[in-house]
Amino acid sequence: MQLLQKFLAPEEPKNEEFKGLIFDSIYDRYRGVVAYVRVYEGSLKKGK
């Protein structure tokens, strides 16, 4: 029980502007790598 008391819970990230997950990716012969993304918070912009 003493071992469990030494470890703290992980902290939440300080920057909460974007939260997302790349859940799958494939390689397309004509388009290159295609990533499927789930955005939870924030937004993505082309080129950034």
mmJSON file of the N, C-alpha and C atoms, coordinates in Angstrom:
{"data_MODEL":{"atom_site":{
"group_PDB":["ATOM","ATOM","ATOM","ATOM","ATOM","ATOM","ATOM","ATOM","ATOM","ATOM","ATOM","ATOM","ATOM","ATOM","ATOM","ATOM","ATOM","ATOM","ATOM","ATOM","ATOM","ATOM","ATOM","ATOM","ATOM","ATOM","ATOM","ATOM","ATOM","ATOM","ATOM","ATOM","ATOM","ATOM","ATOM","ATOM","ATOM","ATOM","ATOM","ATOM","ATOM","ATOM","ATOM","ATOM","ATOM","ATOM","ATOM","ATOM","ATOM","ATOM","ATOM","ATOM","ATOM","ATOM","ATOM","ATOM","ATOM","ATOM","ATOM","ATOM","ATOM","ATOM","ATOM","ATOM","ATOM","ATOM","ATOM","ATOM","ATOM","ATOM","ATOM","ATOM","ATOM","ATOM","ATOM","ATOM","ATOM","ATOM","ATOM","ATOM","ATOM","ATOM","ATOM","ATOM","ATOM","ATOM","ATOM","ATOM","ATOM","ATOM","ATOM","ATOM","ATOM","ATOM","ATOM","ATOM","ATOM","ATOM","ATOM","ATOM","ATOM","ATOM","ATOM","ATOM","ATOM","ATOM","ATOM","ATOM","ATOM","ATOM","ATOM","ATOM","ATOM","ATOM","ATOM","ATOM","ATOM","ATOM","ATOM","ATOM","ATOM","ATOM","ATOM","ATOM","ATOM","ATOM","ATOM","ATOM","ATOM","ATOM","ATOM","ATOM","ATOM","ATOM","ATOM","ATOM","ATOM","ATOM","ATOM","ATOM","ATOM","ATOM","ATOM","ATOM"],
"id":[1,2,3,4,5,6,7,8,9,10,11,12,13,14,15,16,17,18,19,20,21,22,23,24,25,26,27,28,29,30,31,32,33,34,35,36,37,38,39,40,41,42,43,44,45,46,47,48,49,50,51,52,53,54,55,56,57,58,59,60,61,62,63,64,65,66,67,68,69,70,71,72,73,74,75,76,77,78,79,80,81,82,83,84,85,86,87,88,89,90,91,92,93,94,95,96,97,98,99,100,101,102,103,104,105,106,107,108,109,110,111,112,113,114,115,116,117,118,119,120,121,122,123,124,125,126,127,128,129,130,131,132,133,134,135,136,137,138,139,140,141,142,143,144],
"type_symbol":["N","C","C","N","C","C","N","C","C","N","C","C","N","C","C","N","C","C","N","C","C","N","C","C","N","C","C","N","C","C","N","C","C","N","C","C","N","C","C","N","C","C","N","C","C","N","C","C","N","C","C","N","C","C","N","C","C","N","C","C","N","C","C","N","C","C","N","C","C","N","C","C","N","C","C","N","C","C","N","C","C","N","C","C","N","C","C","N","C","C","N","C","C","N","C","C","N","C","C","N","C","C","N","C","C","N","C","C","N","C","C","N","C","C","N","C","C","N","C","C","N","C","C","N","C","C","N","C","C","N","C","C","N","C","C","N","C","C","N","C","C","N","C","C"],
"label_atom_id":["N","CA","C","N","CA","C","N","CA","C","N","CA","C","N","CA","C","N","CA","C","N","CA","C","N","CA","C","N","CA","C","N","CA","C","N","CA","C","N","CA","C","N","CA","C","N","CA","C","N","CA","C","N","CA","C","N","CA","C","N","CA","C","N","CA","C","N","CA","C","N","CA","C","N","CA","C","N","CA","C","N","CA","C","N","CA","C","N","CA","C","N","CA","C","N","CA","C","N","CA","C","N","CA","C","N","CA","C","N","CA","C","N","CA","C","N","CA","C","N","CA","C","N","CA","C","N","CA","C","N","CA","C","N","CA","C","N","CA","C","N","CA","C","N","CA","C","N","CA","C","N","CA","C","N","CA","C","N","CA","C","N","CA","C","N","CA","C"],
"label_alt_id":[null,null,null,null,null,null,null,null,null,null,null,null,null,null,null,null,null,null,null,null,null,null,null,null,null,null,null,null,null,null,null,null,null,null,null,null,null,null,null,null,null,null,null,null,null,null,null,null,null,null,null,null,null,null,null,null,null,null,null,null,null,null,null,null,null,null,null,null,null,null,null,null,null,null,null,null,null,null,null,null,null,null,null,null,null,null,null,null,null,null,null,null,null,null,null,null,null,null,null,null,null,null,null,null,null,null,null,null,null,null,null,null,null,null,null,null,null,null,null,null,null,null,null,null,null,null,null,null,null,null,null,null,null,null,null,null,null,null,null,null,null,null,null,null],
"label_comp_id":["MET","MET","MET","GLN","GLN","GLN","LEU","LEU","LEU","LEU","LEU","LEU","GLN","GLN","GLN","LYS","LYS","LYS","PHE","PHE","PHE","LEU","LEU","LEU","ALA","ALA","ALA","PRO","PRO","PRO","GLU","GLU","GLU","GLU","GLU","GLU","PRO","PRO","PRO","LYS","LYS","LYS","ASN","ASN","ASN","GLU","GLU","GLU","GLU","GLU","GLU","PHE","PHE","PHE","LYS","LYS","LYS","GLY","GLY","GLY","LEU","LEU","LEU","ILE","ILE","ILE","PHE","PHE","PHE","ASP","ASP","ASP","SER","SER","SER","ILE","ILE","ILE","TYR","TYR","TYR","ASP","ASP","ASP","ARG","ARG","ARG","TYR","TYR","TYR","ARG","ARG","ARG","GLY","GLY","GLY","VAL","VAL","VAL","VAL","VAL","VAL","ALA","ALA","ALA","TYR","TYR","TYR","VAL","VAL","VAL","ARG","ARG","ARG","VAL","VAL","VAL","TYR","TYR","TYR","GLU","GLU","GLU","GLY","GLY","GLY","SER","SER","SER","LEU","LEU","LEU","LYS","LYS","LYS","LYS","LYS","LYS","GLY","GLY","GLY","LYS","LYS","LYS"],
"label_asym_id":["A","A","A","A","A","A","A","A","A","A","A","A","A","A","A","A","A","A","A","A","A","A","A","A","A","A","A","A","A","A","A","A","A","A","A","A","A","A","A","A","A","A","A","A","A","A","A","A","A","A","A","A","A","A","A","A","A","A","A","A","A","A","A","A","A","A","A","A","A","A","A","A","A","A","A","A","A","A","A","A","A","A","A","A","A","A","A","A","A","A","A","A","A","A","A","A","A","A","A","A","A","A","A","A","A","A","A","A","A","A","A","A","A","A","A","A","A","A","A","A","A","A","A","A","A","A","A","A","A","A","A","A","A","A","A","A","A","A","A","A","A","A","A","A"],
"label_entity_id":["1","1","1","1","1","1","1","1","1","1","1","1","1","1","1","1","1","1","1","1","1","1","1","1","1","1","1","1","1","1","1","1","1","1","1","1","1","1","1","1","1","1","1","1","1","1","1","1","1","1","1","1","1","1","1","1","1","1","1","1","1","1","1","1","1","1","1","1","1","1","1","1","1","1","1","1","1","1","1","1","1","1","1","1","1","1","1","1","1","1","1","1","1","1","1","1","1","1","1","1","1","1","1","1","1","1","1","1","1","1","1","1","1","1","1","1","1","1","1","1","1","1","1","1","1","1","1","1","1","1","1","1","1","1","1","1","1","1","1","1","1","1","1","1"],
"label_seq_id":[1,1,1,2,2,2,3,3,3,4,4,4,5,5,5,6,6,6,7,7,7,8,8,8,9,9,9,10,10,10,11,11,11,12,12,12,13,13,13,14,14,14,15,15,15,16,16,16,17,17,17,18,18,18,19,19,19,20,20,20,21,21,21,22,22,22,23,23,23,24,24,24,25,25,25,26,26,26,27,27,27,28,28,28,29,29,29,30,30,30,31,31,31,32,32,32,33,33,33,34,34,34,35,35,35,36,36,36,37,37,37,38,38,38,39,39,39,40,40,40,41,41,41,42,42,42,43,43,43,44,44,44,45,45,45,46,46,46,47,47,47,48,48,48],
"pdbx_PDB_ins_code":[null,null,null,null,null,null,null,null,null,null,null,null,null,null,null,null,null,null,null,null,null,null,null,null,null,null,null,null,null,null,null,null,null,null,null,null,null,null,null,null,null,null,null,null,null,null,null,null,null,null,null,null,null,null,null,null,null,null,null,null,null,null,null,null,null,null,null,null,null,null,null,null,null,null,null,null,null,null,null,null,null,null,null,null,null,null,null,null,null,null,null,null,null,null,null,null,null,null,null,null,null,null,null,null,null,null,null,null,null,null,null,null,null,null,null,null,null,null,null,null,null,null,null,null,null,null,null,null,null,null,null,null,null,null,null,null,null,null,null,null,null,null,null,null],
"Cartn_x":[0.828,0.0,0.874,2.04,2.904,3.407,3.616,4.096,3.085,1.814,0.795,0.719,1.091,1.024,2.143,3.198,4.318,4.041,3.131,2.859,1.648,1.794,0.696,-0.012,-1.237,-1.976,-1.356,-1.398,-0.831,-1.604,-0.876,-1.502,-2.134,-3.18,-3.818,-2.905,-2.908,-2.089,-2.531,-1.572,-1.871,-2.483,-2.069,-2.567,-3.792,-4.97,-6.202,-6.835,-6.042,-6.589,-7.01,-6.29,-6.602,-6.48,-7.482,-7.439,-7.951,-7.14,-7.533,-6.838,-7.258,-6.722,-6.643,-5.467,-5.332,-5.65,-6.807,-7.223,-6.948,-6.593,-6.251,-5.505,-4.704,-4.024,-3.782,-3.798,-3.553,-2.622,-2.033,-1.23,-1.998,-2.291,-2.966,-1.935,-1.941,-0.949,-0.965,-2.111,-2.23,-2.208,-2.732,-2.802,-1.713,-1.021,-0.003,-0.632,-0.123,-0.628,-1.93,-2.936,-4.232,-4.466,-4.639,-4.866,-6.312,-6.941,-8.293,-8.174,-8.74,-8.537,-9.877,-9.925,-11.102,-10.701,-11.367,-11.079,-12.088,-11.585,-12.456,-12.668,-11.596,-11.698,-10.732,-11.119,-10.267,-10.518,-9.563,-9.72,-8.341,-8.346,-7.134,-7.241,-6.102,-6.069,-5.002,-5.267,-4.335,-3.012,-1.914,-0.584,-0.08,-0.824,-0.36,-0.269],
"Cartn_y":[-1.187,0.0,1.254,1.225,2.392,2.755,1.784,2.036,2.867,2.607,3.356,4.809,5.101,6.465,7.333,6.754,7.522,8.096,7.501,7.934,8.856,9.974,10.914,10.687,11.118,11.016,11.947,11.593,12.473,13.785,14.864,16.173,16.367,17.152,17.502,18.444,18.374,19.299,20.742,21.651,23.056,23.724,23.307,23.882,23.102,23.684,22.985,23.543,24.103,24.649,23.544,22.438,21.364,20.016,19.186,17.798,16.943,15.987,15.134,13.795,12.922,11.569,11.107,10.643,9.985,8.516,8.058,6.699,5.692,6.17,5.237,5.997,5.291,5.9,4.823,5.265,4.357,5.045,4.274,4.838,4.648,5.756,5.734,6.002,5.214,5.332,6.729,7.358,8.646,9.843,9.691,10.817,10.795,9.684,9.574,9.068,9.526,9.087,9.819,9.051,9.607,9.244,10.253,10.025,10.351,9.497,9.732,10.26,11.448,12.172,12.449,12.286,12.671,13.888,15.028,16.261,16.384,16.488,16.621,18.094,18.881,20.304,21.067,22.248,23.069,22.81,23.234,23.068,22.951,22.437,22.312,23.229,23.784,24.615,24.082,24.155,23.676,24.445,23.702,24.325,24.669,24.347,24.661,23.434],
"Cartn_z":[0.0,0.0,0.0,0.593,0.633,-0.77,-1.625,-2.979,-3.768,-3.597,-4.312,-3.864,-2.664,-2.157,-2.729,-3.282,-3.799,-5.187,-5.943,-7.304,-7.337,-8.051,-8.201,-9.534,-9.627,-10.879,-11.914,-13.197,-14.223,-14.29,-14.608,-14.695,-16.064,-16.118,-17.374,-18.15,-19.466,-20.25,-20.016,-19.954,-19.707,-20.934,-22.129,-23.365,-23.815,-23.658,-23.994,-25.26,-26.167,-27.396,-28.357,-28.382,-29.326,-28.643,-28.86,-28.412,-29.556,-29.985,-31.088,-31.038,-31.931,-31.964,-33.414,-33.829,-35.128,-34.886,-35.391,-35.065,-36.17,-37.371,-38.436,-39.517,-40.283,-41.424,-42.474,-43.723,-44.833,-45.815,-46.707,-47.789,-49.088,-49.747,-51.035,-52.121,-53.163,-54.234,-54.865,-54.946,-55.636,-54.682,-53.475,-52.538,-51.475,-51.31,-50.264,-48.972,-47.847,-46.546,-46.241,-45.863,-45.483,-44.019,-43.171,-41.743,-41.406,-40.632,-40.139,-38.712,-38.504,-37.251,-36.597,-35.293,-34.496,-33.682,-33.91,-33.185,-32.049,-30.82,-29.65,-29.311,-29.308,-28.996,-29.891,-30.324,-31.145,-32.622,-33.459,-34.893,-35.545,-36.781,-37.565,-38.77,-39.189,-40.377,-41.32,-42.59,-43.601,-43.506,-43.483,-43.44,-42.057,-41.009,-39.647,-38.803],
"occupancy":[1.0,1.0,1.0,1.0,1.0,1.0,1.0,1.0,1.0,1.0,1.0,1.0,1.0,1.0,1.0,1.0,1.0,1.0,1.0,1.0,1.0,1.0,1.0,1.0,1.0,1.0,1.0,1.0,1.0,1.0,1.0,1.0,1.0,1.0,1.0,1.0,1.0,1.0,1.0,1.0,1.0,1.0,1.0,1.0,1.0,1.0,1.0,1.0,1.0,1.0,1.0,1.0,1.0,1.0,1.0,1.0,1.0,1.0,1.0,1.0,1.0,1.0,1.0,1.0,1.0,1.0,1.0,1.0,1.0,1.0,1.0,1.0,1.0,1.0,1.0,1.0,1.0,1.0,1.0,1.0,1.0,1.0,1.0,1.0,1.0,1.0,1.0,1.0,1.0,1.0,1.0,1.0,1.0,1.0,1.0,1.0,1.0,1.0,1.0,1.0,1.0,1.0,1.0,1.0,1.0,1.0,1.0,1.0,1.0,1.0,1.0,1.0,1.0,1.0,1.0,1.0,1.0,1.0,1.0,1.0,1.0,1.0,1.0,1.0,1.0,1.0,1.0,1.0,1.0,1.0,1.0,1.0,1.0,1.0,1.0,1.0,1.0,1.0,1.0,1.0,1.0,1.0,1.0,1.0],
"B_iso_or_equiv":[0.0,0.0,0.0,0.0,0.0,0.0,0.0,0.0,0.0,0.0,0.0,0.0,0.0,0.0,0.0,0.0,0.0,0.0,0.0,0.0,0.0,0.0,0.0,0.0,0.0,0.0,0.0,0.0,0.0,0.0,0.0,0.0,0.0,0.0,0.0,0.0,0.0,0.0,0.0,0.0,0.0,0.0,0.0,0.0,0.0,0.0,0.0,0.0,0.0,0.0,0.0,0.0,0.0,0.0,0.0,0.0,0.0,0.0,0.0,0.0,0.0,0.0,0.0,0.0,0.0,0.0,0.0,0.0,0.0,0.0,0.0,0.0,0.0,0.0,0.0,0.0,0.0,0.0,0.0,0.0,0.0,0.0,0.0,0.0,0.0,0.0,0.0,0.0,0.0,0.0,0.0,0.0,0.0,0.0,0.0,0.0,0.0,0.0,0.0,0.0,0.0,0.0,0.0,0.0,0.0,0.0,0.0,0.0,0.0,0.0,0.0,0.0,0.0,0.0,0.0,0.0,0.0,0.0,0.0,0.0,0.0,0.0,0.0,0.0,0.0,0.0,0.0,0.0,0.0,0.0,0.0,0.0,0.0,0.0,0.0,0.0,0.0,0.0,0.0,0.0,0.0,0.0,0.0,0.0],
"pdbx_formal_charge":[null,null,null,null,null,null,null,null,null,null,null,null,null,null,null,null,null,null,null,null,null,null,null,null,null,null,null,null,null,null,null,null,null,null,null,null,null,null,null,null,null,null,null,null,null,null,null,null,null,null,null,null,null,null,null,null,null,null,null,null,null,null,null,null,null,null,null,null,null,null,null,null,null,null,null,null,null,null,null,null,null,null,null,null,null,null,null,null,null,null,null,null,null,null,null,null,null,null,null,null,null,null,null,null,null,null,null,null,null,null,null,null,null,null,null,null,null,null,null,null,null,null,null,null,null,null,null,null,null,null,null,null,null,null,null,null,null,null,null,null,null,null,null,null],
"auth_seq_id":[1,1,1,2,2,2,3,3,3,4,4,4,5,5,5,6,6,6,7,7,7,8,8,8,9,9,9,10,10,10,11,11,11,12,12,12,13,13,13,14,14,14,15,15,15,16,16,16,17,17,17,18,18,18,19,19,19,20,20,20,21,21,21,22,22,22,23,23,23,24,24,24,25,25,25,26,26,26,27,27,27,28,28,28,29,29,29,30,30,30,31,31,31,32,32,32,33,33,33,34,34,34,35,35,35,36,36,36,37,37,37,38,38,38,39,39,39,40,40,40,41,41,41,42,42,42,43,43,43,44,44,44,45,45,45,46,46,46,47,47,47,48,48,48],
"auth_comp_id":["MET","MET","MET","GLN","GLN","GLN","LEU","LEU","LEU","LEU","LEU","LEU","GLN","GLN","GLN","LYS","LYS","LYS","PHE","PHE","PHE","LEU","LEU","LEU","ALA","ALA","ALA","PRO","PRO","PRO","GLU","GLU","GLU","GLU","GLU","GLU","PRO","PRO","PRO","LYS","LYS","LYS","ASN","ASN","ASN","GLU","GLU","GLU","GLU","GLU","GLU","PHE","PHE","PHE","LYS","LYS","LYS","GLY","GLY","GLY","LEU","LEU","LEU","ILE","ILE","ILE","PHE","PHE","PHE","ASP","ASP","ASP","SER","SER","SER","ILE","ILE","ILE","TYR","TYR","TYR","ASP","ASP","ASP","ARG","ARG","ARG","TYR","TYR","TYR","ARG","ARG","ARG","GLY","GLY","GLY","VAL","VAL","VAL","VAL","VAL","VAL","ALA","ALA","ALA","TYR","TYR","TYR","VAL","VAL","VAL","ARG","ARG","ARG","VAL","VAL","VAL","TYR","TYR","TYR","GLU","GLU","GLU","GLY","GLY","GLY","SER","SER","SER","LEU","LEU","LEU","LYS","LYS","LYS","LYS","LYS","LYS","GLY","GLY","GLY","LYS","LYS","LYS"],
"auth_asym_id":["A","A","A","A","A","A","A","A","A","A","A","A","A","A","A","A","A","A","A","A","A","A","A","A","A","A","A","A","A","A","A","A","A","A","A","A","A","A","A","A","A","A","A","A","A","A","A","A","A","A","A","A","A","A","A","A","A","A","A","A","A","A","A","A","A","A","A","A","A","A","A","A","A","A","A","A","A","A","A","A","A","A","A","A","A","A","A","A","A","A","A","A","A","A","A","A","A","A","A","A","A","A","A","A","A","A","A","A","A","A","A","A","A","A","A","A","A","A","A","A","A","A","A","A","A","A","A","A","A","A","A","A","A","A","A","A","A","A","A","A","A","A","A","A"],
"auth_atom_id":["N","CA","C","N","CA","C","N","CA","C","N","CA","C","N","CA","C","N","CA","C","N","CA","C","N","CA","C","N","CA","C","N","CA","C","N","CA","C","N","CA","C","N","CA","C","N","CA","C","N","CA","C","N","CA","C","N","CA","C","N","CA","C","N","CA","C","N","CA","C","N","CA","C","N","CA","C","N","CA","C","N","CA","C","N","CA","C","N","CA","C","N","CA","C","N","CA","C","N","CA","C","N","CA","C","N","CA","C","N","CA","C","N","CA","C","N","CA","C","N","CA","C","N","CA","C","N","CA","C","N","CA","C","N","CA","C","N","CA","C","N","CA","C","N","CA","C","N","CA","C","N","CA","C","N","CA","C","N","CA","C","N","CA","C","N","CA","C"],
"pdbx_PDB_model_num":[1,1,1,1,1,1,1,1,1,1,1,1,1,1,1,1,1,1,1,1,1,1,1,1,1,1,1,1,1,1,1,1,1,1,1,1,1,1,1,1,1,1,1,1,1,1,1,1,1,1,1,1,1,1,1,1,1,1,1,1,1,1,1,1,1,1,1,1,1,1,1,1,1,1,1,1,1,1,1,1,1,1,1,1,1,1,1,1,1,1,1,1,1,1,1,1,1,1,1,1,1,1,1,1,1,1,1,1,1,1,1,1,1,1,1,1,1,1,1,1,1,1,1,1,1,1,1,1,1,1,1,1,1,1,1,1,1,1,1,1,1,1,1,1]
}}}
